[in-house]
Amino acid sequence: MKSSLFSEFESVSAKQWKQRIQYELNGADYNETLLWESPEGIKVKPFYTSDDLESGFDSNTKASQFKIVQNIFVHDLEKSNKRAIDSINRGAESIRFTIDNETIDIQKLLVNIPIEKIAIYFNLTFLSIDFIKKLDQIAQKEKALFFCNLDPIGQLAKEGNWFSTKEKNNFESLNLISNTAKKVSYIGINLGLYQNAGANMVQQIAYSLGQLNEYFNRLDSINQPIVFEVSVGTNYFFEIAKLRALRLLFNLIAKEYDHTLDCHILVSTTKRNKTIYDYNVNMLRTTTECMSAILGGADAIANLPYDALFHKDNEFGDRIARNQLLILKHESYLDKVNNPADGSYYIETLTQQLSEKALALFKDIEAKGGFLKQLNEGIIKRKIQESADKEQALFDSGKEILLGTNKYPNKKDKIKSNLELFPFLKTKPRKTLITPIIEKRLSEKREQERIKEEN
C-alpha cells in the first residue's frame, strides 16, 4: 500500500503563505518590498502556487535533445573545413557556416565532415536558388540534414533592403526553392536581431510570429521545419519561459495553416549584455544563458565565446565556449532529463503570461495590416527603440547591473591594446528602403569613455 509522503502534513494555502510573509516583513509594505514588474509588464511575486495556473501547457521542453553548435565564418575554404572537423573532434555536434559568397565550392567545404551524422546550418548573406539546389542534391545523396536559414523579412529588418535576386521578389524566390528543395530546410526566422536591439520578450515572440504569418500567407507551401534563431539573455526563468511560449504559440499558428512539423529552435547567447572590460564575467553570463536555453527546450545551442567582441576567432575562445556546453550536457547530466521545467508554478505562470501577452500583440499587429506593413512604416523599429531606451536608462542609472562595468569596475583593467576587433556600433551609410533595426550592447558608451581615459 502506497502512502503520500506529505499526507501527514496539512496543506498551506496561498493566503496563509502571504499572511506569514506580511508578518515577517514587520510592517513593510508587501507590494512595494517583494513585488517587481518586468519590462514585459509582468508582475513577479515572491512565491507561486497551483492557484496561479489557469491551465496547464504541453510545451514539449525535452532538454535531452539539444545539440552543441560551432559557429564558423567561411573566409578561407580549407581553413574553415579543417576548423569544422577539429571542432567536431573536440565535442561539437553541429556546425553553423556563415557564407557570404555564393560561388563557394560547397563540396570542398564539406569534405570529410560526417554530414550523414550531424546537422549543418547555413547562414547565407544572399538568396540563391542555384546554391540551395546544390545543397539539396548533396543532402539527398548523402542523407544529410541541412538547415538554410533564409529570412528575407529578417534581412529587410536588419539591413534595410531585401536580398538582391533575379526573381520579381524574395517571396517568388522562396516559392521556387520550396518547389525544388526536397531535403533542405530553407525558412529561418531571426528573432535574435530584436533581442540584441533591445526588444522585450513579448516583442521578440510576437514579431517572430508576425514574420511566420507573413511566410505562411505569401508562400505556396512550407514543407520543411521552420528554424527560429533565438538569442537569450540572463533573465534566467523568463528566458526559459520565452522559449516554451515561442514553441507553444508556433504550434498554435501552424495548426491554422495545417503545418504539422514542429519548429526547430536554434539558440545563441546574446551580445547585448556582454562586455569588453572584466570580460571573464562573460563566461558566467553565457553559462546561465545556456542553461536557460537547455531547460527551455532548445534543439541546438551555439555559445558565444567570452572574447568574441574584441578578439578574432581563436582556438581557446572556441574551446571554452564548447566546454561550457559539454559540462552542462555530460557532467551536469542535463541531457538526461526531459521536461525539467514542467511543474514549476513560477515557470508555468511566466510561460502562460508571456504567451498571452505575445499573442495579444501579434493579433494587434495583424489587425493593423500585418508585420511587413508595420516594419515598412517604421513602427516595429520605433517600438523596439522605446524598449531599448528604457533598458539603457536602467543600466545608466545602475538599476540594471553588469558586474565589472557599472558595478564594481576594476579601475586598473586595460583593454585598449588588446582589441583585435572594433567592439562598438558600426555605421554603414547606404541607400535603404527602410531604416534598419540596429543591434547595440548596453555597455558601449561607458566602455568608449573608459578607453579614452586609458594611458
N, C-alpha and C positions, 0 to 999 in steps of 0.2 A: 504494500500500500504506500503510495507516494503522498507526501505531505509538503505543503508550500513552506519554503524557508522562512517566509515572513508572516505566516499565519498567526503566530503568537503576538504580533505587534499590531497595534491599532493604526489604521491609515490616518495620514495627516493631510488635511485639505489645503488648498492654495490660500484660503482665507486665514487659516491658522499659521501658516508659514509667514504670511505678510504681517500678521499681528505680532509674532515673535520678533521679526526683524525691526518693526517700528519700536518695540520695547527696547531692543538693544541699541537703537540709534540715540537713545537718551535725549529725545526732544528734537533732534534734527529732522528736517523735512524729508520724507521718504522719496518723493518725486524728484526733488532737487538734488538729493545726495546720491541716489542709486540708479536713476533712470537717465539714459542718454539717447540722443537721436542721431542716427546715421545720415550721411549725405543723401541717401535714398528716401529719407523721411520715415524710416522705421524706428519706432521707439523700442529700445532694448531694455528689458527688465533684468533684475538680478537673479531671478530663478524662473523656471518654466515647469509646468506640469501637463498632464494629459488634457486638462481643461483648456489649454491654449490651442489645441488642434481641432480645427473644424472638420477636417477629413484627412485620411492618410494618402500618401503618394507612393507610387511604384516607380521610382526614378532610376532603377537599374544601375546602382552605383557599385559595379563589380571592380574593386580595386585591383584584383589579380590580373586583369587583362592589359595593364599599361606596358608600353614598350619604351625603352630608353633611346632617344633620338640624338644623333650627332649632326649639327649644322655644318655645312661646308659650302663656301662660296667658290664657284668654279671659275678660276682665272687661268691657271696652268693645268692643262688636261691631265698630264702624267702625275703631277704632284697631288692633284685632287683625288685621283684614283688611288694612289698609294695611301693617302691620308684616310680615305674611306675604309680601305682594307685594314689598316692599322687600328682604326677606331673600333671596328667590329671585333678584331682580335683582343681588344682591351675592354670589351664589355658592351659596346653599343649594339642595339638590337634593330635599329632602323637608321637610315641616312636621309637627311634633307639637303638636296642640292639646290643652291640658288644659281640660276643660269641667266645671263643677260645677252647671250649670243646664240641665235637660232641656227647658225651654221656649224655649231659644235658637233664633233663626231661622238654621238651618244653611245655607239658600240664600244669605242675606246674608253669612254668614261666608266662604263660598267664592267669592263673586262675583269675577270677573276673575283668579282663581287658576287656572293651567293644570293642572287636576286630571286631564286626559287624558294628561299627560306625566309628572307626578310623583306619588309615593306620599304619602298623607296618613295620619298616625297620630292616633288619638283616645284620650287618656287620660280616661276618664269616671269621675266620682266617684259615679255612680248606675248602676243597671241597669234600662234601659227598653226594652221590646220595640218600642214605637212609634217611639222615636228611632232604633233600628237599622234599622227598616223604611224610614224616611225616607232614611237614608244609603244603604241598599241600592238604593232607587229611583233616587237620583242616580247611584250607581255604574253601574247598568245603562244608564241613559240616556246618561251622558257617557263610558262605558267607562273609569271611574276605578278606581284601586287604593286601597282604604281598609282600614286595619287598626284595628279597635276592640279595644283590649287589655283585654278583660273577664276579670277574675281574681277571682271570688268568694272562693276559698280565700285568695288573697293579701290580699283585703280583710279577711277574718276575722283573718288573722295580724297585719296592720298596725293595724287599728282595734279589734279585739276583738269585732266584730259583723259579721254578714252584711249584704249590701245589703238595703235595705227595698224589697220588691216586693209586688204584689197576688197573685202566684202562691204556691203552697204553700211552695216553697223556691227558692233560687237556681239549682239544677240544673234544675228544671222550667222556669224562665225561659230558661235556655240551650238546653234542648231545643226550646222553642218558637221561639227565634231560629234554631236550626240548620235547622228545618223551613221557614223563610221566607227567610232570607238566602241569596241566590244568588251575590253577588259580594263581599260584605264578609267579611273575615277577622275572626273575633269572639273567639277564645280567645287570651289572653295569660298568661304566667307570669312573675311579677316576682321573680326571684332577686336583684335589686339590693337589696331590703329586707334580705336575710340578710347580704350583703356589708357594707352600711352599718351593720348592727347588730353586726358583729364576727365573723361566721361564717367559718371557714376554707374553702378552696376545695373540699375534699371534701364538706363540709356543703352548700355552695351548690349544687353539682351534684346531690348525692343528694336534697336537699329539693325541688329543682325537678322531678326525675324522679318523686318521690313525688306531687307535685301533678299532674304529667302523667298518672300512672297512675290517680289519682282521677278525672280528667276522662274518660279512656278508658273507665273502668268505669261511670261514672254518666251519661254522655251516650249517647243512642241512636246518634248518628253525629257525626263531625267531618269536614266536607267542605271545609275551607279550611285554609291553612297556619297553624300554631301559632307565635305570636311569643314568644320568650324575651327579656325585658328584663333585661339583664345590666349590672352595674357592675364596672369594672375598676380595680385599684389599680396601684401602681408596682413590684410584683414582676414585672419585665418578662417573663422567659422563662416563669415559672409562669402568668402571665395568658394568654400565647399558647397554652400547653398546655391551660389551663382551657377556652377556647372550643372548641378542637379536640376535647377529650374530651367536652364537652357535646353537640356535634353527633354525634359517634360513638355515644354512648350513647342519644341521642334516636332515631336511626335503628334501633338495636338493639331498643328497646322498641316503637317504632311498627310495626316489622315484625310483631311478635306480634299486633297488632290490625289488620293488613292496611291500615295507613295509609301510603300511598305518597308523600305530599307531604313534601318536606324542610322542616325548621323554618326560621324566619326569626329571625335574631339581631340585636336592636337594642341597641346598647351605649351606655351613658353612663359618663362618668368619675366616679369615686367622690367622695363628700363626706367620707368618713371620715378621710382624711389631709390635708384642706385646712385652711388656717389663715387667721386674720384679721390676725395680725402678719406682717410681711415677706411680704405677700400676693402680691407679684410672683413669688415662688417657685412659686406655684400654676400658673403658665404652664409652668414646666419639668415639673412633675408631670403635668399633663394632656397635654403633648406625648408623653412616653414612654407614657402610658396609651393615647393614641390610636394610637400605633404598635403596641402590643400588640394592640389591637382589630383593626387592619388586617391584621396578619400572622397573627392567629388566625382570620381568616375572617369577620369581622362583615359582615352585609348592610347595616347602616346604623349611623351613629355620631352621637350628639348630645354635643357637647363642653360642659363646664361652664365658664362664664365665670370668669375669675380672681377677680372680686369678687362672685360670686353670693351668698356667705354673708352679706354685710353691706350690699350696695347693691341697690336696686331695679333691675329690668330697665332697661338703658340701651344706647344705640346703640353706644358704644365697646366695652363689655364683650362684646356680641354679635359685633361685627365682629372683634375679636381672636380669639375662640373659633372663628369660622368660618374665619378666615385661617390658623389653625394647621392645620386640616384641608385647606384648599386648597393650602397649601405642601406638606404630606405627599403629597397626591394628584397635583398638577400640576407641582410643582417638584422633588420628590424622586422622581417617577415611580413611586410605589408603586401607582398604578392600572394600571401596565403589566406587572406581574409576577404570574403565577399560582403558587400553591403555594410561596411564598417560604420557608416553614418546613420544607418537606419535605427530608429528607436530613440534617437536623441531628440527630446522635445524641443530644445533650442534650435537645432539644425533643421528639424522638420518645419518648425514655425517660420524660420527665415526663408526656407525654400518656398513655403506657401505664400508668404508676403511678397517676396521678390517676384514670384510667378504672377501673382495678381496685379502688382503694380506694372510689371513689364507688359503684360497682356493688355492692360488698360491703355498704356502709352502706344503700343502697337496699333490698337484699334483706333485711337485718336489720329495717328499718322495716316492710316488707311482712309479714314473718314474725310481727311483733308487733302486727298489726292494721291497718297502713296509716298513711299520713301524717296524715290527718284525725284519727284516733284519738289519735296521739301529740301532735298540735297541741292538741287539746282537753284533753288530760291535762297540758299544760304541759311535756312532755318536750322538744319542739323548742326552746322558748324557753330552757329550762334549759341545754341543750347549747350553744346559741349564746352564752349569757351566760358559760358556762365558757370558751369560746374567746375571747370579747371581754375577759374579765378577764385572761387570760394575755397578750394583746397589750397591754392597758393597762399591765400591770406592766412589760413590756419597755420601753414608752415612758417610763413614770415613772422607770425606773432608768437611762434613757439608752441602752439597748441597741438600741432601735428609734428611729431618728433622723428628726426633721423639722427640716431646716435652717431657722434663723431662729426656732425655737421652743424646742426643748430642746437645740439645738446652735448655737453662735454667734449667740445672740439679740442684736438691736440694742436696747440699753437705752434709746436715745433715740426709738425708734419709738413713735408715739402713734396710737391708733385710736378712742378713746372718742368724740371729736367727729365722727368720720367714719361712725358707724353709722347707716344708714338702716333696717336690718332687725335684729331680735333674732337673733343668730347661735348661740344656745345651745339646749339641750334644753328644749322647752316641755311642760308638763304640762297635760292637759285632763281634769279629773275628770269621769267619766261612768260610767253603768252599762254593763258589758260582759259578754259571755258568757264570754270568756277574757281573760287578761292579755295585752295586745298586745306584740308584738316591737318594741322601740324602737330607732330609728337614733340613733347618737351618735358624734360626732367624738372622736378621740384627744386633741386638744389643748384641749378645752373647759375643764377645771378650771384648767389653767395660764393660759389666756387670761383667765379670770374674775379670777384673782388679780392679774394684771398690770393689768387695767382698774381695779381698786380702788386700785392704787398710783399710777395716773396723777394728775398735778396738775390 
